[in-house]
Amino acid sequence: MAMNKLEKMLADLQQLKDEVTLKANLGTAEAKTELEKLEPLYNSLRNKTEKIINVAGETASELKAAAELGIDANSTDEVETALELAGEQLRNSYDKIKKILS
């Protein structure tokens, strides 16, 4: 599994989240509300991704960890894809808030 890819995704999301948080604190109530809604989703994705990264390279362990985290996958590629899709959804939500603040 391309753990570097998942680590980069998390780092990019953290950077975008920090940027949007700063702008939201200076911006509208609507942006702050939307940002607050995303916080638990971001934390959940970060925790799941970090757990998968910690068992990287051990296919059985990755699939077991994924199942424990509620990720329905039959291969490590499916685990990675599920995490990437969740990351993309968060990125789109952060970008939406960023546009509200622009």
N, C-alpha and C positions, 0 to 999 in steps of 0.2 A: 504494500500500500504506500502511496506517495505521501508520507507523513510531512515532508517539507512543504508540500502543497497545502495541507491542512493547517500547519503551523503558520504559513504565510497568510492564509485566509483569516485566521484568528487575529494575527497582528494587524492586518489591513482593517478588519472590522473594529478592532480596539481603537485604532487611529481615527477612523470615521466617527465612531461613537463619541470619542473625546472631543472632536471638532464640533459635532452637532450639539453635544451637551453644553459646551462653552457658549455657542451661539444661542442656544435655547435659554440659557440663564440670562442672557441679555435681551431676549426676544419676547415673542408673544406667549400668552397663556396656552393657546392651542398647541403650539410646538412643545411646550413643557409637558402638557398632558399626553401627547403622542409619544414623547420620549419616555415618560414614566411607564407607559404600556409596554415598551420594548425592553425595558431593563430585565424583567424576569426571563424573557425569551433569549436575550443575549447571554445571561448567566447560565441558563440551561444548556445552550449550544456550546458555550465555552467548557462547561464541566464535562459534557458528553465527549467532546472532541479530545480534551486532555486525557480522559480515561482511555479512549481508544489509542491515542498516541503512546500512552504508557505501556501498552501491551503489543505495540506494533511488531510485525514480523512473525508473530505466533498466531497463525490463522485461527486455530481453535479458540485461543484466548480472546482474539478480537471479536469473533462471532458470539462467544459467550458474553463478553462485555456489552456488545451491541444489544443482545437479547435482554440483558439485565437493564439496559437503558431504554428499552422500548423501541429499539430500531429493528424493524423486520427486514432481515437480510440473509441471503444464502451464500454470500461470498464477501470477501474483503472489499472488492470493487463496489458492491452494492452498499456497504457501510459508508465508504468514502463518498459515493454519489449522494446518499441520503444527507450526510453532513454538509456537503457542498450546496445542495439545494436549500437546506435550512439557512445556510450562510448567505446565499443569494437573496432569499426572501428578506432577511434582516437588512442586507445592504440596500435593497429597494426601499424598504421602510425608512431607513436613515436618510436616503437620498430624497425621499418625499418630504421629510421634515426639513431638510436642508433647503429645498425649494421654497417652502413656506417662509423660511427666514430670510430668503434672498430678496 
